Amino acid sequence: MSYFPNWREVTAADGRAVAPDERLPWPQTLAMGLQHVIAMFGATVLAPLLMGFDPNVAILMSGIGTLIFFAVVGGRVPSYLGSSFAFIGVVIAATGYAGSGPNPNIGLALGGIIACGAVYLGVGLLVSLLGTRWIENLMPPVVTGAVVAVIGLNLAAIPIKNMAPTGFDAWMQGLTFLSVALVAVYTRGMAQRLLILIGLIIATLGYALLANGLGLGKPIDLSGVAQAAWFGLPKFAAPQFDAGAMLLIVPVVVILVAENLGHIKAVSAMTGQDLDRYMGPAFVGDGLATMVSGAAGGTGVTTYAENIGVMAATRIYSTLIFVIAALLGVLLGFSPKFGALIQAIPLAVMGGVSIVVFGLITVAGAKIWVDNKVDFSDSRNLMVVAITLVLGTGDYTLKFGGMTLGGIGTATFGAILLYALLSVGRRA
């Protein structure tokens, strides 16, 4: 068997799932890659903005990181690596970032991100040597399903609370997710597979008609697109290695492991293929990509839940799509004009798309429970899931000195520790 798949060409006209080692005709593959870029773009840009990083560097490194991941896993695991939200709280704590403009202490954050990536890489090598059993004992399907579901539920407040500042924007979010839903239900073939991209275009045109045409909301402003250069270098930054900052940031590795594990389990459930043997290489690839990103001034990266949502909706898992998406990400990183065009999409429209995608992530977590026949009559499983979902959805936060652990972190640790604690004394 060759290192990379041969990617047999298939058609999606009959609605069948497209496996990771298959591919659509090239024009359709290109369109699907563009859809994945759009799905990940909002979060990959938002995360660096919240930490004071250059978003163009983050986009560039997400593309490079995805190519690194693709190479390490031999093109066997469909995934895009984008900016991880798990780093936001610890980066702000480590750098004292005020919340606006460039982060003056970005070097401290970058050193911690590189250290976190190195530990993550070490975990991957350990899994490659010892197998996945010890990871699976810590995080069985009831735990991984809860972690995946929590990611979607925890992020749900972002579009609803922060991406609809006016009543008009809230209606436009509704128009957007309705457009996506109508495309999903009433179209067939590639139109149905491109439901998010087509729904976004329909909603943007509707927004332009109501806002730019009738003056009911903030008009779409394309002046930034006209002024932006076609090509330009992003603002790279150099890391500084400070022990205090590294100690704050390195524990994020546990969340990254849980996210990646959940991603592989979710994709395995959706594709019907056992991808567990690629778990070690996946950790190694993600850790290496995080180190490379931090060395250039980018954020830590992780397997992206947004892309799980797109795959769940389209049932297209071809890994070649993510090569196209990665190359488009690199292009965006070097092109302020393309970045400006995507950023010109109304915030409310991106919010409506996020509602759909985050909901699909949550459902992907539930699918892990269904496919693994998790027994909710077992009080242990019931308690783990019940508590975890509320911790994550409610953004339950704990502070340890200068370190803050937010909802996804507390839910992740909570699920792992609760399952271990409630398993003490039970028969195998």
TORLO-395040 format. One record per residue (C-alpha): y, z, x; residue number from 1; residue in one letter. Coordinates in nm, 3 decimals. Layout:
N
{fise {Y,Z,X},NUM,'A'}
...
END
This chain:
428
{fise {0.000,0.000,0.000},1,'M'}
{fise {0.339,-0.100,0.139},2,'S'}
{fise {0.613,0.157,0.196},3,'Y'}
{fise {0.833,0.002,-0.074},4,'F'}
{fise {0.705,-0.129,-0.409},5,'P'}
{fise {0.674,-0.504,-0.469},6,'N'}
{fise {0.876,-0.478,-0.795},7,'W'}
{fise {0.697,-0.719,-1.028},8,'R'}
{fise {0.945,-0.900,-1.253},9,'E'}
{fise {0.914,-0.824,-1.625},10,'V'}
{fise {1.123,-0.884,-1.936},11,'T'}
{fise {1.260,-0.614,-2.163},12,'A'}
{fise {1.273,-0.829,-2.475},13,'A'}
{fise {0.974,-0.657,-2.634},14,'D'}
{fise {1.126,-0.311,-2.592},15,'G'}
{fise {0.855,-0.187,-2.354},16,'R'}
{fise {0.940,0.061,-2.082},17,'A'}
{fise {1.012,-0.085,-1.738},18,'V'}
{fise {0.829,0.116,-1.469},19,'A'}
{fise {0.984,0.224,-1.136},20,'P'}
{fise {0.785,-0.042,-0.949},21,'D'}
{fise {0.892,-0.322,-1.186},22,'E'}
{fise {1.223,-0.502,-1.221},23,'R'}
{fise {1.418,-0.700,-1.476},24,'L'}
{fise {1.559,-1.047,-1.395},25,'P'}
{fise {1.846,-1.009,-1.149},26,'W'}
{fise {2.138,-1.061,-1.396},27,'P'}
{fise {1.996,-0.786,-1.619},28,'Q'}
{fise {1.929,-0.563,-1.318},29,'T'}
{fise {2.292,-0.603,-1.215},30,'L'}
{fise {2.412,-0.511,-1.565},31,'A'}
{fise {2.189,-0.203,-1.576},32,'M'}
{fise {2.314,-0.096,-1.233},33,'G'}
{fise {2.672,-0.122,-1.359},34,'L'}
{fise {2.583,0.094,-1.659},35,'Q'}
{fise {2.447,0.367,-1.431},36,'H'}
{fise {2.765,0.353,-1.222},37,'V'}
{fise {2.976,0.404,-1.533},38,'I'}
{fise {2.752,0.689,-1.650},39,'A'}
{fise {2.787,0.880,-1.324},40,'M'}
{fise {3.146,0.782,-1.244},41,'F'}
{fise {3.328,1.040,-1.458},42,'G'}
{fise {3.145,1.342,-1.321},43,'A'}
{fise {3.133,1.210,-0.964},44,'T'}
{fise {3.513,1.170,-0.971},45,'V'}
{fise {3.582,1.491,-1.166},46,'L'}
{fise {3.390,1.720,-0.929},47,'A'}
{fise {3.590,1.628,-0.614},48,'P'}
{fise {3.917,1.650,-0.807},49,'L'}
{fise {3.830,2.007,-0.912},50,'L'}
{fise {3.764,2.098,-0.547},51,'M'}
{fise {4.057,1.908,-0.392},52,'G'}
{fise {3.842,1.637,-0.233},53,'F'}
{fise {3.924,1.265,-0.216},54,'D'}
{fise {3.741,1.101,-0.511},55,'P'}
{fise {3.710,0.768,-0.328},56,'N'}
{fise {3.519,0.942,-0.047},57,'V'}
{fise {3.296,1.107,-0.309},58,'A'}
{fise {3.221,0.772,-0.473},59,'I'}
{fise {3.152,0.608,-0.137},60,'L'}
{fise {2.922,0.887,-0.024},61,'M'}
{fise {2.741,0.890,-0.357},62,'S'}
{fise {2.650,0.527,-0.295},63,'G'}
{fise {2.548,0.588,0.067},64,'I'}
{fise {2.358,0.904,-0.033},65,'G'}
{fise {2.168,0.713,-0.301},66,'T'}
{fise {2.063,0.450,-0.045},67,'L'}
{fise {1.947,0.729,0.191},68,'I'}
{fise {1.748,0.888,-0.091},69,'F'}
{fise {1.599,0.551,-0.187},70,'F'}
{fise {1.487,0.488,0.171},71,'A'}
{fise {1.334,0.835,0.220},72,'V'}
{fise {1.131,0.825,-0.105},73,'V'}
{fise {1.023,0.467,-0.037},74,'G'}
{fise {1.190,0.335,-0.349},75,'G'}
{fise {0.946,0.527,-0.570},76,'R'}
{fise {1.178,0.772,-0.752},77,'V'}
{fise {1.453,0.634,-0.978},78,'P'}
{fise {1.765,0.839,-0.913},79,'S'}
{fise {2.136,0.819,-0.838},80,'Y'}
{fise {2.291,1.091,-0.622},81,'L'}
{fise {2.635,1.200,-0.738},82,'G'}
{fise {2.875,1.490,-0.682},83,'S'}
{fise {2.710,1.822,-0.765},84,'S'}
{fise {2.901,2.060,-0.992},85,'F'}
{fise {2.699,2.347,-0.846},86,'A'}
{fise {2.932,2.347,-0.543},87,'F'}
{fise {3.259,2.383,-0.735},88,'I'}
{fise {3.269,2.762,-0.773},89,'G'}
{fise {3.154,2.844,-0.419},90,'V'}
{fise {3.380,2.583,-0.259},91,'V'}
{fise {3.683,2.724,-0.441},92,'I'}
{fise {3.580,3.076,-0.334},93,'A'}
{fise {3.523,2.974,0.028},94,'A'}
{fise {3.846,2.777,0.067},95,'T'}
{fise {4.083,2.965,-0.163},96,'G'}
{fise {4.173,2.634,-0.328},97,'Y'}
{fise {4.468,2.667,-0.570},98,'A'}
{fise {4.348,2.395,-0.806},99,'G'}
{fise {4.583,2.101,-0.753},100,'S'}
{fise {4.632,1.839,-0.483},101,'G'}
{fise {4.430,1.804,-0.162},102,'P'}
{fise {4.233,2.108,-0.048},103,'N'}
{fise {4.402,2.231,0.274},104,'P'}
{fise {4.084,2.412,0.384},105,'N'}
{fise {3.844,2.130,0.305},106,'I'}
{fise {3.687,2.160,0.653},107,'G'}
{fise {3.546,2.504,0.568},108,'L'}
{fise {3.385,2.363,0.255},109,'A'}
{fise {3.240,2.067,0.443},110,'L'}
{fise {3.076,2.292,0.703},111,'G'}
{fise {2.913,2.495,0.426},112,'G'}
{fise {2.799,2.178,0.247},113,'I'}
{fise {2.634,2.049,0.566},114,'I'}
{fise {2.461,2.385,0.617},115,'A'}
{fise {2.338,2.381,0.257},116,'C'}
{fise {2.205,2.028,0.305},117,'G'}
{fise {2.021,2.136,0.620},118,'A'}
{fise {1.847,2.422,0.439},119,'V'}
{fise {1.766,2.185,0.152},120,'Y'}
{fise {1.613,1.939,0.400},121,'L'}
{fise {1.405,2.226,0.544},122,'G'}
{fise {1.273,2.311,0.196},123,'V'}
{fise {1.177,1.946,0.155},124,'G'}
{fise {0.985,1.946,0.482},125,'L'}
{fise {0.808,2.266,0.377},126,'L'}
{fise {0.708,2.110,0.044},127,'V'}
{fise {0.586,1.799,0.227},128,'S'}
{fise {0.367,2.016,0.453},129,'L'}
{fise {0.242,2.276,0.203},130,'L'}
{fise {0.247,2.076,-0.119},131,'G'}
{fise {0.423,2.145,-0.446},132,'T'}
{fise {0.201,2.425,-0.580},133,'R'}
{fise {0.425,2.709,-0.466},134,'W'}
{fise {0.731,2.539,-0.615},135,'I'}
{fise {0.545,2.476,-0.941},136,'E'}
{fise {0.431,2.839,-0.955},137,'N'}
{fise {0.794,2.943,-0.930},138,'L'}
{fise {0.914,2.674,-1.172},139,'M'}
{fise {0.644,2.569,-1.423},140,'P'}
{fise {0.725,2.330,-1.715},141,'P'}
{fise {0.870,2.606,-1.934},142,'V'}
{fise {1.122,2.684,-1.657},143,'V'}
{fise {1.201,2.328,-1.549},144,'T'}
{fise {1.244,2.217,-1.910},145,'G'}
{fise {1.487,2.501,-1.967},146,'A'}
{fise {1.684,2.418,-1.651},147,'V'}
{fise {1.713,2.050,-1.744},148,'V'}
{fise {1.817,2.135,-2.101},149,'A'}
{fise {2.070,2.390,-1.978},150,'V'}
{fise {2.240,2.133,-1.756},151,'I'}
{fise {2.319,1.921,-2.061},152,'G'}
{fise {2.417,2.219,-2.276},153,'L'}
{fise {2.635,2.376,-2.007},154,'N'}
{fise {2.824,2.050,-1.950},155,'L'}
{fise {2.875,1.997,-2.324},156,'A'}
{fise {3.197,2.198,-2.327},157,'A'}
{fise {3.361,1.963,-2.072},158,'I'}
{fise {3.407,1.663,-2.304},159,'P'}
{fise {3.466,1.868,-2.617},160,'I'}
{fise {3.713,2.121,-2.476},161,'K'}
{fise {3.875,1.933,-2.187},162,'N'}
{fise {3.859,1.563,-2.272},163,'M'}
{fise {4.019,1.562,-2.617},164,'A'}
{fise {4.366,1.721,-2.581},165,'P'}
{fise {4.493,1.582,-2.915},166,'T'}
{fise {4.352,1.528,-3.261},167,'G'}
{fise {4.367,1.153,-3.205},168,'F'}
{fise {4.155,1.191,-2.891},169,'D'}
{fise {3.895,1.390,-3.085},170,'A'}
{fise {3.870,1.104,-3.338},171,'W'}
{fise {3.837,0.857,-3.050},172,'M'}
{fise {3.550,1.060,-2.907},173,'Q'}
{fise {3.386,1.032,-3.247},174,'G'}
{fise {3.444,0.656,-3.249},175,'L'}
{fise {3.284,0.635,-2.904},176,'T'}
{fise {2.963,0.824,-2.972},177,'F'}
{fise {2.932,0.646,-3.308},178,'L'}
{fise {2.968,0.310,-3.130},179,'S'}
{fise {2.695,0.404,-2.882},180,'V'}
{fise {2.469,0.529,-3.163},181,'A'}
{fise {2.517,0.209,-3.368},182,'L'}
{fise {2.434,-0.007,-3.065},183,'V'}
{fise {2.126,0.208,-2.997},184,'A'}
{fise {1.993,0.181,-3.352},185,'V'}
{fise {2.098,-0.162,-3.476},186,'Y'}
{fise {2.067,-0.388,-3.171},187,'T'}
{fise {1.761,-0.519,-2.992},188,'R'}
{fise {1.671,-0.647,-2.647},189,'G'}
{fise {1.917,-0.608,-2.360},190,'M'}
{fise {2.203,-0.514,-2.594},191,'A'}
{fise {2.008,-0.206,-2.693},192,'Q'}
{fise {1.930,-0.130,-2.329},193,'R'}
{fise {2.303,-0.155,-2.243},194,'L'}
{fise {2.398,0.076,-2.529},195,'L'}
{fise {2.630,0.300,-2.325},196,'I'}
{fise {2.814,0.015,-2.155},197,'L'}
{fise {2.854,-0.187,-2.478},198,'I'}
{fise {2.946,0.122,-2.680},199,'G'}
{fise {3.208,0.213,-2.419},200,'L'}
{fise {3.362,-0.137,-2.432},201,'I'}
{fise {3.373,-0.133,-2.814},202,'I'}
{fise {3.534,0.212,-2.817},203,'A'}
{fise {3.788,0.115,-2.549},204,'T'}
{fise {3.892,-0.192,-2.748},205,'L'}
{fise {3.922,0.023,-3.059},206,'G'}
{fise {4.130,0.276,-2.867},207,'Y'}
{fise {4.358,-0.002,-2.738},208,'A'}
{fise {4.409,-0.136,-3.091},209,'L'}
{fise {4.501,0.206,-3.232},210,'L'}
{fise {4.699,0.341,-2.934},211,'A'}
{fise {4.858,0.041,-2.765},212,'N'}
{fise {4.881,-0.166,-3.085},213,'G'}
{fise {4.966,0.089,-3.356},214,'L'}
{fise {5.113,0.367,-3.139},215,'G'}
{fise {4.880,0.638,-3.272},216,'L'}
{fise {4.792,0.780,-2.929},217,'G'}
{fise {4.859,0.765,-2.558},218,'K'}
{fise {4.845,0.393,-2.461},219,'P'}
{fise {4.603,0.264,-2.202},220,'I'}
{fise {4.803,0.226,-1.880},221,'D'}
{fise {4.693,-0.053,-1.647},222,'L'}
{fise {4.990,-0.025,-1.410},223,'S'}
{fise {4.780,0.173,-1.163},224,'G'}
{fise {4.527,-0.110,-1.156},225,'V'}
{fise {4.799,-0.367,-1.083},226,'A'}
{fise {4.948,-0.158,-0.803},227,'Q'}
{fise {4.621,-0.056,-0.636},228,'A'}
{fise {4.496,-0.249,-0.334},229,'A'}
{fise {4.172,-0.444,-0.355},230,'W'}
{fise {4.037,-0.285,-0.038},231,'F'}
{fise {4.130,0.029,0.150},232,'G'}
{fise {3.978,0.314,0.348},233,'L'}
{fise {3.935,0.649,0.171},234,'P'}
{fise {4.063,0.968,0.333},235,'K'}
{fise {3.779,1.101,0.549},236,'F'}
{fise {3.781,1.464,0.667},237,'A'}
{fise {3.604,1.660,0.941},238,'A'}
{fise {3.392,1.976,0.885},239,'P'}
{fise {3.454,2.323,1.028},240,'Q'}
{fise {3.162,2.562,1.063},241,'F'}
{fise {3.256,2.913,0.955},242,'D'}
{fise {2.983,3.172,0.899},243,'A'}
{fise {3.152,3.330,0.597},244,'G'}
{fise {3.203,2.998,0.420},245,'A'}
{fise {2.847,2.888,0.498},246,'M'}
{fise {2.702,3.212,0.358},247,'L'}
{fise {2.891,3.151,0.033},248,'L'}
{fise {2.786,2.789,-0.004},249,'I'}
{fise {2.426,2.777,0.127},250,'V'}
{fise {2.271,2.963,-0.175},251,'P'}
{fise {2.356,2.659,-0.388},252,'V'}
{fise {2.036,2.511,-0.239},253,'V'}
{fise {1.833,2.695,-0.504},254,'V'}
{fise {2.021,2.515,-0.781},255,'I'}
{fise {1.982,2.180,-0.605},256,'L'}
{fise {1.606,2.235,-0.573},257,'V'}
{fise {1.583,2.323,-0.942},258,'A'}
{fise {1.793,2.020,-1.041},259,'E'}
{fise {1.584,1.783,-0.829},260,'N'}
{fise {1.258,1.935,-0.947},261,'L'}
{fise {1.376,1.906,-1.306},262,'G'}
{fise {1.480,1.546,-1.244},263,'H'}
{fise {1.137,1.450,-1.107},264,'I'}
{fise {0.958,1.630,-1.390},265,'K'}
{fise {1.182,1.462,-1.648},266,'A'}
{fise {1.130,1.116,-1.500},267,'V'}
{fise {0.754,1.180,-1.472},268,'S'}
{fise {0.747,1.275,-1.839},269,'A'}
{fise {0.948,0.969,-1.941},270,'M'}
{fise {0.752,0.718,-1.730},271,'T'}
{fise {0.405,0.868,-1.767},272,'G'}
{fise {0.369,0.853,-1.386},273,'Q'}
{fise {0.297,1.156,-1.168},274,'D'}
{fise {0.583,1.164,-0.915},275,'L'}
{fise {0.505,1.512,-0.779},276,'D'}
{fise {0.382,1.368,-0.448},277,'R'}
{fise {0.736,1.245,-0.383},278,'Y'}
{fise {0.893,1.586,-0.440},279,'M'}
{fise {0.907,1.676,-0.070},280,'G'}
{fise {1.061,1.344,0.033},281,'P'}
{fise {1.303,1.370,-0.260},282,'A'}
{fise {1.425,1.709,-0.135},283,'F'}
{fise {1.451,1.571,0.219},284,'V'}
{fise {1.644,1.265,0.101},285,'G'}
{fise {1.883,1.471,-0.109},286,'D'}
{fise {1.937,1.722,0.173},287,'G'}
{fise {2.001,1.450,0.427},288,'L'}
{fise {2.241,1.272,0.189},289,'A'}
{fise {2.429,1.600,0.134},290,'T'}
{fise {2.466,1.649,0.510},291,'M'}
{fise {2.594,1.293,0.562},292,'V'}
{fise {2.836,1.330,0.271},293,'S'}
{fise {2.973,1.660,0.403},294,'G'}
{fise {3.015,1.514,0.751},295,'A'}
{fise {3.245,1.242,0.612},296,'A'}
{fise {3.452,1.457,0.377},297,'G'}
{fise {3.247,1.413,0.060},298,'G'}
{fise {3.098,1.660,-0.185},299,'T'}
{fise {2.742,1.786,-0.189},300,'G'}
{fise {2.523,1.548,-0.387},301,'V'}
{fise {2.236,1.588,-0.627},302,'T'}
{fise {2.005,1.381,-0.844},303,'T'}
{fise {2.222,1.295,-1.140},304,'Y'}
{fise {2.142,1.419,-1.488},305,'A'}
{fise {2.371,1.154,-1.639},306,'E'}
{fise {2.131,0.889,-1.516},307,'N'}
{fise {1.836,1.070,-1.675},308,'I'}
{fise {2.025,1.030,-2.001},309,'G'}
{fise {2.071,0.657,-1.946},310,'V'}
{fise {1.702,0.613,-1.855},311,'M'}
{fise {1.595,0.814,-2.159},312,'A'}
{fise {1.800,0.587,-2.383},313,'A'}
{fise {1.708,0.253,-2.220},314,'T'}
{fise {1.349,0.323,-2.104},315,'R'}
{fise {1.424,0.123,-1.789},316,'I'}
{fise {1.319,0.311,-1.475},317,'Y'}
{fise {1.321,0.033,-1.214},318,'S'}
{fise {1.433,0.183,-0.884},319,'T'}
{fise {1.603,-0.143,-0.784},320,'L'}
{fise {1.867,-0.069,-1.048},321,'I'}
{fise {1.977,0.227,-0.838},322,'F'}
{fise {2.014,0.013,-0.527},323,'V'}
{fise {2.254,-0.207,-0.726},324,'I'}
{fise {2.433,0.104,-0.856},325,'A'}
{fise {2.457,0.245,-0.501},326,'A'}
{fise {2.603,-0.077,-0.362},327,'L'}
{fise {2.856,-0.083,-0.647},328,'L'}
{fise {2.941,0.279,-0.562},329,'G'}
{fise {3.006,0.183,-0.199},330,'V'}
{fise {3.223,-0.105,-0.319},331,'L'}
{fise {3.419,0.129,-0.544},332,'L'}
{fise {3.465,0.371,-0.256},333,'G'}
{fise {3.636,0.101,-0.049},334,'F'}
{fise {3.829,-0.046,-0.342},335,'S'}
{fise {4.116,0.152,-0.491},336,'P'}
{fise {4.162,-0.124,-0.752},337,'K'}
{fise {3.810,-0.091,-0.895},338,'F'}
{fise {3.849,0.285,-0.895},339,'G'}
{fise {4.181,0.255,-1.077},340,'A'}
{fise {4.024,0.026,-1.339},341,'L'}
{fise {3.746,0.272,-1.419},342,'I'}
{fise {3.996,0.559,-1.424},343,'Q'}
{fise {4.208,0.361,-1.671},344,'A'}
{fise {3.934,0.407,-1.932},345,'I'}
{fise {4.081,0.656,-2.182},346,'P'}
{fise {3.976,1.015,-2.125},347,'L'}
{fise {3.865,1.044,-2.487},348,'A'}
{fise {3.633,0.743,-2.454},349,'V'}
{fise {3.473,0.889,-2.140},350,'M'}
{fise {3.442,1.215,-2.331},351,'G'}
{fise {3.258,1.044,-2.615},352,'G'}
{fise {3.017,0.881,-2.369},353,'V'}
{fise {2.966,1.219,-2.201},354,'S'}
{fise {2.871,1.377,-2.535},355,'I'}
{fise {2.594,1.121,-2.578},356,'V'}
{fise {2.471,1.145,-2.219},357,'V'}
{fise {2.475,1.526,-2.204},358,'F'}
{fise {2.286,1.537,-2.534},359,'G'}
{fise {2.022,1.303,-2.396},360,'L'}
{fise {1.986,1.528,-2.091},361,'I'}
{fise {1.917,1.823,-2.319},362,'T'}
{fise {1.655,1.624,-2.507},363,'V'}
{fise {1.493,1.525,-2.175},364,'A'}
{fise {1.445,1.897,-2.105},365,'G'}
{fise {1.284,1.946,-2.445},366,'A'}
{fise {1.056,1.649,-2.374},367,'K'}
{fise {0.917,1.833,-2.071},368,'I'}
{fise {0.808,2.115,-2.304},369,'W'}
{fise {0.652,1.874,-2.551},370,'V'}
{fise {0.471,1.663,-2.292},371,'D'}
{fise {0.333,1.972,-2.115},372,'N'}
{fise {0.241,2.140,-2.445},373,'K'}
{fise {0.439,2.456,-2.365},374,'V'}
{fise {0.315,2.732,-2.596},375,'D'}
{fise {0.611,2.901,-2.764},376,'F'}
{fise {0.383,3.145,-2.942},377,'S'}
{fise {0.354,3.303,-2.596},378,'D'}
{fise {0.624,3.570,-2.587},379,'S'}
{fise {0.684,3.510,-2.216},380,'R'}
{fise {0.771,3.143,-2.271},381,'N'}
{fise {0.979,3.227,-2.577},382,'L'}
{fise {1.187,3.488,-2.392},383,'M'}
{fise {1.239,3.272,-2.083},384,'V'}
{fise {1.367,2.977,-2.287},385,'V'}
{fise {1.570,3.179,-2.537},386,'A'}
{fise {1.758,3.376,-2.274},387,'I'}
{fise {1.800,3.083,-2.035},388,'T'}
{fise {1.950,2.852,-2.297},389,'L'}
{fise {2.211,3.105,-2.403},390,'V'}
{fise {2.298,3.200,-2.043},391,'L'}
{fise {2.360,2.836,-1.957},392,'G'}
{fise {2.529,2.730,-2.280},393,'T'}
{fise {2.756,3.034,-2.285},394,'G'}
{fise {2.836,2.991,-1.913},395,'D'}
{fise {2.724,3.345,-1.830},396,'Y'}
{fise {2.889,3.430,-1.497},397,'T'}
{fise {2.806,3.691,-1.234},398,'L'}
{fise {3.010,3.789,-0.929},399,'K'}
{fise {2.867,3.913,-0.599},400,'F'}
{fise {3.160,4.012,-0.381},401,'G'}
{fise {3.342,3.685,-0.317},402,'G'}
{fise {3.063,3.472,-0.463},403,'M'}
{fise {3.064,3.359,-0.825},404,'T'}
{fise {2.749,3.233,-0.996},405,'L'}
{fise {2.829,3.029,-1.308},406,'G'}
{fise {2.625,2.930,-1.611},407,'G'}
{fise {2.393,2.673,-1.455},408,'I'}
{fise {2.328,2.904,-1.160},409,'G'}
{fise {2.264,3.217,-1.367},410,'T'}
{fise {2.043,3.020,-1.605},411,'A'}
{fise {1.847,2.867,-1.317},412,'T'}
{fise {1.795,3.196,-1.133},413,'F'}
{fise {1.742,3.372,-1.465},414,'G'}
{fise {1.465,3.135,-1.573},415,'A'}
{fise {1.285,3.163,-1.237},416,'I'}
{fise {1.317,3.542,-1.209},417,'L'}
{fise {1.237,3.608,-1.577},418,'L'}
{fise {0.922,3.400,-1.561},419,'Y'}
{fise {0.809,3.575,-1.241},420,'A'}
{fise {0.891,3.921,-1.379},421,'L'}
{fise {0.725,3.862,-1.713},422,'L'}
{fise {0.415,3.723,-1.540},423,'S'}
{fise {0.345,4.050,-1.356},424,'V'}
{fise {0.014,4.200,-1.471},425,'G'}
{fise {-0.081,3.904,-1.687},426,'R'}
{fise {-0.421,3.741,-1.656},427,'R'}
{fise {-0.428,3.397,-1.495},428,'A'}
END
